Amino acid sequence: MTKATATKKKAATASNAATLAPVIEALHAVYDAKAADVLAVHGVVLPPVVFTVQRSAKAWGHVTLAPTWNAADGGRHEVMVSGENLSRGAVPVLGTLLHEMAHVFNLKTEVRDVDQNGRHNKRFKKTAEEVFGLSIAENRHGWSETTVPESTVAANAAHVQRIEDALQVSAGAGAAAGPKPKARNKNLLACECAECGVKVRMAQGVFYSMAPRCVDPECGGDLVPVGGQRVGTSARGERSALMA
């Protein structure tokens, strides 16, 4: 590869990473709003999490069983939403977010909602439906098949719109979808594992404050910005099989 080609490739990667910033911010905003609702209605304080977008042919999303990110106020779980999931639209993405929040709720309340093979049990179904308004059906992953009823879509119309706006902005068509999110972060980093090469995109502030490791628990290598280095250590957590 020539130097000019490598430079163009890095520029393209940085550009692609930047386009995901509105989506990451929207996911955090909706999570925080729903967490506030959970506290008000159920008295459960859901912990802050870190959202990432990754390619995954196996799941629309997952949440780590243990905190995998360091922060000044403690470790944080990772919630991954797959890049393929984003193409399904705002309502399915909301469904995945609420699905993973049901897992976070159960982790917080010490309810075991999956078995060792990742099969979702009826305790997951109960939380997902009663706390987060989802409809859960049985499939090969147990009680995992997630749909968002019309009543839940209506109750979360503002959140659906925020996700839709972010998806449109990321696709370069934000003007047609309504107002763009304010204070949009254009500095999302493209990072890669120094050991296995897995790629993750995240906000610079999140990266430098939490010093993350690879999302693959069998690797655990340091994540570094593409073309750069960083210092620090992070908490190590096990990736779960909590799939939406």
DAMOWO-V947054 format. One record per residue. RES is the residue in three letters. SS is DSSP state (~ for helix, > for strand, _ for the rest). Layout:
BEGIN
RES;SS
RES;SS
END
This chain:
BEGIN
MET;_
THR;_
LYS;~
ALA;~
THR;~
ALA;~
THR;~
LYS;~
LYS;~
LYS;~
ALA;~
ALA;~
THR;~
ALA;~
SER;~
ASN;~
ALA;~
ALA;~
THR;~
LEU;_
ALA;~
PRO;~
VAL;~
ILE;~
GLU;~
ALA;~
LEU;~
HIS;~
ALA;~
VAL;~
TYR;~
ASP;~
ALA;~
LYS;~
ALA;~
ALA;~
ASP;~
VAL;~
LEU;~
ALA;~
VAL;~
HIS;~
GLY;_
VAL;_
VAL;_
LEU;_
PRO;_
PRO;_
VAL;>
VAL;>
PHE;>
THR;>
VAL;>
GLN;>
ARG;_
SER;_
ALA;_
LYS;_
ALA;_
TRP;_
GLY;>
HIS;>
VAL;>
THR;_
LEU;_
ALA;_
PRO;_
THR;_
TRP;>
ASN;_
ALA;_
ALA;_
ASP;_
GLY;_
GLY;_
ARG;>
HIS;>
GLU;>
VAL;>
MET;>
VAL;>
SER;>
GLY;~
GLU;~
ASN;~
LEU;~
SER;_
ARG;_
GLY;_
ALA;~
VAL;~
PRO;~
VAL;~
LEU;~
GLY;~
THR;~
LEU;~
LEU;~
HIS;~
GLU;~
MET;~
ALA;~
HIS;~
VAL;~
PHE;~
ASN;~
LEU;~
LYS;~
THR;_
GLU;_
VAL;_
ARG;_
ASP;_
VAL;>
ASP;_
GLN;_
ASN;_
GLY;_
ARG;_
HIS;>
ASN;_
LYS;~
ARG;~
PHE;~
LYS;~
LYS;~
THR;~
ALA;~
GLU;~
GLU;~
VAL;_
PHE;_
GLY;_
LEU;>
SER;>
ILE;>
ALA;>
GLU;>
ASN;>
ARG;_
HIS;_
GLY;>
TRP;>
SER;>
GLU;>
THR;>
THR;>
VAL;>
PRO;_
GLU;~
SER;~
THR;~
VAL;~
ALA;~
ALA;~
ASN;_
ALA;~
ALA;~
HIS;~
VAL;~
GLN;~
ARG;~
ILE;~
GLU;~
ASP;~
ALA;~
LEU;~
GLN;~
VAL;~
SER;~
ALA;_
GLY;_
ALA;_
GLY;~
ALA;~
ALA;~
ALA;~
GLY;_
PRO;_
LYS;_
PRO;_
LYS;_
ALA;_
ARG;_
ASN;_
LYS;_
ASN;_
LEU;>
LEU;>
ALA;>
CYS;>
GLU;>
CYS;>
ALA;_
GLU;_
CYS;_
GLY;_
VAL;_
LYS;>
VAL;>
ARG;>
MET;>
ALA;>
GLN;~
GLY;~
VAL;~
PHE;~
TYR;~
SER;~
MET;~
ALA;_
PRO;_
ARG;>
CYS;_
VAL;_
ASP;_
PRO;_
GLU;_
CYS;_
GLY;_
GLY;_
ASP;>
LEU;>
VAL;>
PRO;>
VAL;_
GLY;_
GLY;_
GLN;_
ARG;_
VAL;_
GLY;_
THR;_
SER;_
ALA;_
ARG;_
GLY;_
GLU;_
ARG;_
SER;_
ALA;_
LEU;_
MET;_
ALA;_
END
